[in-house]
Amino acid sequence: MRLSELTNEMLSAYKYPNLMAEVKESTCSICTIAEHMGLGRYRKEDDLKVWSKLTGREEILCDEAFGLARLFNTGIEYLFSHELNIIDGQTAAYWRWFDFHSEAQRESEIFKARSEIMNELKAKPYLLKLMKELVTLNRDQLQEFIDLTKKR
């Protein structure tokens, strides 16, 4: 099962549900998590030792716990609580990472739009001349140009 598919009920079944919620919502790689735990950076995503510790099948040592708390920027009490912290039906981790994911989504959409524009400019080089002119206009001039072209 993928982390993204874990429900609140599934998360609650783990020894440290808030830790697993942070792993899920942060989307940190196992390499990053292992490095912060002091287990070495180069691990496969299905590394048994790291997952055994995260899922509570193996004890997490004090240094490893503090490394995870630093990684997720949380308190130890929250991270290693045996009760899942829920706010308005979502995990606290969901809300903690909400802005980060929203910003990443916006950046992804901007990147996609820029890529589409670049592809169009390659396919239609005459648009480049138009773009060069448009970027010299101020907001009012640009709006006037848009209104004018809509009328045609």
C-alpha positions, 0 to 999 in steps of 0.5 A: 500500500502507498503512503498516500492511501493511508486513511486516518483509521489506518494511521491510528493503528500504528504505534506512532500514528502522528509520525506516520502521518508526518511521513505521509504528508511531508513526502520526504524520501526514506533517504532523507528520513534515514539520514535525519535518524542517523541511519545513513543517507543511502537507503532504498525506499523499501528499506526494512530497518527504517520502515521497522522503526517508523512503523513501531516494529523496532524501537526508535532510539533517542537520537533517532527520535530527536532527528525525526522531530528536527526533520518534521519541525515538531515536538517529541510528545506530538510525534511519538504520541500513541493517539493520532492528532485530528483537526477538522477531520484531517491529521494535524500533519495534513494541516502542517504540510497544507501550505507547502503542498499548495505552494508546490502545486502552484509552482507546478502549474506555473512550470507547466504553463511556461513549458506549454508557452515555450513549446508554442513559441518553438512551433510558432516563432512569429509569436516571439515577436509579439511576446517581446512587445507585450512584455514592454507594456504596463498593466493598463496598456496590456489590458487595452490591448486585450480589450482591443483584440477581443473586439475583433 
